[in-house]
Each structure stands twice: as C-alpha cells, then as structure tokens.
Amino acid sequence: MADIFEKIKANRGPIGMHAKESHGYFTFPKLEGDIGPHMNFRGKERLNWSLNNYLGLANHPEVRKADAEAATDFGFAMPMGARMMSGNSNYHEQLEAELSAFVEKEDTILCNFGYQAMVSAIDCLVDRHDVIVYDAESHACILDGVRLHMGKRYVFKHNDIEDCEKQLQRATKLAEETGGAILVITEGVFGMRGDQGKVKEIVDLKKKYNFRLFVDDAHGIGTLGAKGGGTGQEQGCQDGIDVYFGTFAKSFALIGGFISSDEQVVEYLRYNMRSQIFAKALPMPLVKGALKRLELMRNNPELKNKLWEITNALQSGLKNAGFEIGPTNSCVTPVYMNGSIPESTNLIYDLRENYNIFCSMVVYPVVPKGMIILRLIPTAVHTLEDVKYTIECFSKIVGKLKNGEYMSDKIASV
Ligand SMILES: Cc1ncc(COP(=O)(O)O)c(C=O)c1O
C-alpha cells in the first residue's frame, strides 16, 4: 500500500518539480517597497509589470489613509463570526448596495476570497439535475466549482460560439430529460491571453436556448465599461449577465470578492452559500477599504483613462516593434515567444538582472510546450517612459533569444 507522504515526496507536481532551482527567484519572488511600477527585488529597483494594480489604487494616498484609519478604528477582528450569525455590519451592507449600483444589479453578496466565491457560488446555484456549460480555458476557480457539481457538464472550445451552441443543444436535451436547468459560465476577460469572453454573443443565444449566464469578471471590473462596471458594460450586455462575479484582488488592490444578481438570487446565496455561511465575515478594514476604493473609481474616471493610455501605448508599441501579442482586447498584455523552459528562465534572469525589468513568465504546462509568454500588466501609475524603455529592452532580449544566446541544458541557477 502507498503512503501519501512518500507519493508526495516522489512526485512534486509540474511546477513544484522546479522548486529547488526556482524558489525565491522565478517562483515566490519577494517584491519590496511601496506597491507600484518601481519596486525592489533582491535589493535592487526594478521596473515592475507583474501586479494587477490596474488603477494604481494600491498606494493611492487616500486608500492608504482609509486603510490605516479603519485598522485603527475597528482592528482586523471586527466583526466576529459569520455574517448570518454575528458578523454583519452596516458597512458590509453599504458596500453591497454600492457595488450593486456599480455593476447595475439588484443586489450583491460580499465574499471573503474571489476564488472561493466562484467555487462556492457554482456549487450553490446548481443541483444534480442541472447542466453546466463552460468555456474550456476557464480559470481554476470555475473548474473547481464545476468539479463539485454532481450533475452533467459540457465544455465548449475557448470563446467558440458555434461550439458553445452545440453544447447548449446537448445540455438542453439532457436538462429536458432530468427536469433540470442550464448554467453557462464564462469569463469577462481571460487572464492569460487577455481576450474578452464573447459575453454578448452568449447573451444573444438566450433567444434560442433557456439558460442563465454566470460571468467571472475578475479582470474586467474597474478596467472595462464606460463607468468601470466591467465587461458586460463594455459589450453593452450587462443586463444579460444573470450572475456577475468581481474580485477585490485586482483593480481594487485589496482582497475579497462579490457576487451580484437579482435580489432573490442573492438572498438565496446569502442563506445557502456554504463558503459564506460557514466562514467568518470579511474584516472591517477590508470593507471600509473597498468602500474608499469604489468611491475613487466612481469619482476619478481619469484613473481608467490613464490605464488605457498606458495599455494602448504598450500594446501598439509592442506590435509596431514586431512582437506577437495575440488576441488581447483588455489590459492584459501577453508577449508570445518561442523557446524551451531553460531558455525562458535564462531570458527572465537576463531581463531582471541586466535590464531591471520584472514581469511574469508563463510556460508549460500552463501553455503548450515550446511557448513562452511574458505577461505584462499595465497600470495607471506606469509612465510612457516605462513603456518605451520596456519595448527597447524586449527588442534586445528577443534578438538574443533568436540567436540562441539563452540556450543551455540547465535552468538558470539563482
Ligand atoms: C479570472 C479569475 N477569477 C477568479 C480569481 C480569484 O480571485 P481572488 O484572487 O480574489 O481569489 C482570479 C484571480 O487570480 C482570476 O483571475
């Protein structure tokens, strides 16, 4: 018989197998100093493109002040207990009301973590008679929610509306047999490639099929839509999104998340969503911090405008310099290159140590073997100078990559 610990010791997992050489540098790096485009890594200032601090709120003076005051006034223990039992407050309810208005829905439930919110909401909304139809490139939190589902699920090819319709036909047939209903799940913005989900096209399918649509808009909230209300607002179909998810972990530069929908659906979630019923409420400084951030988002449209000025300059500059950035139509800016894993680590090492640029790298198994993605996240606090410098440096490193200068049998040892 096997022993769990022995199995784990023998098989470290697809990323964990590189832990020894990578830890503290390629994985688990420590970025220090105030959050922004220039932070310290290993004691040296680097130009940083790897944080989802889209609107630059993380280090906004009003945000820092509000966070500090809330911590002083309430501490992090307040409120104690789950919302349903003893952990509710006027501020929690105020934040829910303001978020509902922001994303144009009737009501909202706050959740402690975005990931957990998605998993738990999916689990809560469907029963074993229901059928889930979801995008093949969905975030792990959607996949894990789907894994909890005891009924059938059909996956459609990423952003492929024809295939989505095909799966809806199968789902409809099955749901008619089981007496169940259909939940379609997709994302507002896919976080790796940066392409927006085809939300409007899916909403249009409601004319032919009977289903409810759940959209994970982690990267869309605050960055898309005339008023920052997300992908549905951007695509003119917010009404057609039945259940809307947003996280505080990106544009809000905080932690936590929320789900917005019709009043009765949110009430159902409040009384049935296991991750919220059986867990302590979001601490007051996070709630008050989110209220401040939302106020800044509503009152300062220039933050989003600046984010897009930087995004457009970065994306068009990269394209003009001959880089492949794929189908992104959001702020997420992936730069596609070809190379092995050792090459990618040598390239990142060179970029960090000799050009002082820090960005995230995505390699196999997240993308196909031989593909390297350098993923850049522009923010409202980057400058056009940062963009220009980065494109110049990228041109140099891609030249070196093509010349085989990063080739080595070994992953760069750090
Ligand atoms: C698409 C998507 N959904 C959900 C999450 C999870 O959000 P959180 O970090 O708030 O748990 C993320 C964050 O990585 C995400 O990118």
The ligand as an SDF file (V2000), in Angstrom:
LIG
                    3D

 16 16  0  0  0  0  0  0  0  0999 V2000
  -10.4470   35.0040  -13.6820 C   0  0  0  0  0  0  0  0  0  0  0  0
  -10.2090   34.9560  -12.2030 C   0  0  0  0  0  0  0  0  0  0  0  0
  -11.1760   34.5190  -11.3960 N   0  0  0  0  0  0  0  0  0  0  0  0
  -11.0050   34.4620  -10.0480 C   0  0  0  0  0  0  0  0  0  0  0  0
   -9.8140   34.8240   -9.4710 C   0  0  0  0  0  0  0  0  0  0  0  0
   -9.6480   34.6620   -7.9960 C   0  0  0  0  0  0  0  0  0  0  0  0
   -9.7440   35.8650   -7.3330 O   0  0  0  0  0  0  0  0  0  0  0  0
   -9.0960   36.1260   -5.9060 P   0  0  0  0  0  0  0  0  0  0  0  0
   -7.6500   36.4050   -6.1180 O   0  0  0  0  0  0  0  0  0  0  0  0
   -9.8820   37.2800   -5.3880 O   0  0  0  0  0  0  0  0  0  0  0  0
   -9.2930   34.9080   -5.0730 O   0  0  0  0  0  0  0  0  0  0  0  0
   -8.7970   35.3150  -10.2690 C   0  0  0  0  0  0  0  0  0  0  0  0
   -7.5400   35.7590   -9.6540 C   0  0  0  0  0  0  0  0  0  0  0  0
   -6.4900   35.2530   -9.8990 O   0  0  0  0  0  0  0  0  0  0  0  0
   -8.9810   35.3690  -11.6750 C   0  0  0  0  0  0  0  0  0  0  0  0
   -8.0120   35.8020  -12.4840 O   0  0  0  0  0  0  0  0  0  0  0  0
  1  2  1  0
  2  3  1  0
  2 15  2  0
  3  4  2  0
  4  5  1  0
  5  6  1  0
  5 12  2  0
  6  7  1  0
  7  8  1  0
  8  9  2  0
  8 10  1  0
  8 11  1  0
 12 13  1  0
 12 15  1  0
 13 14  2  0
 15 16  1  0
M  END
$$$$
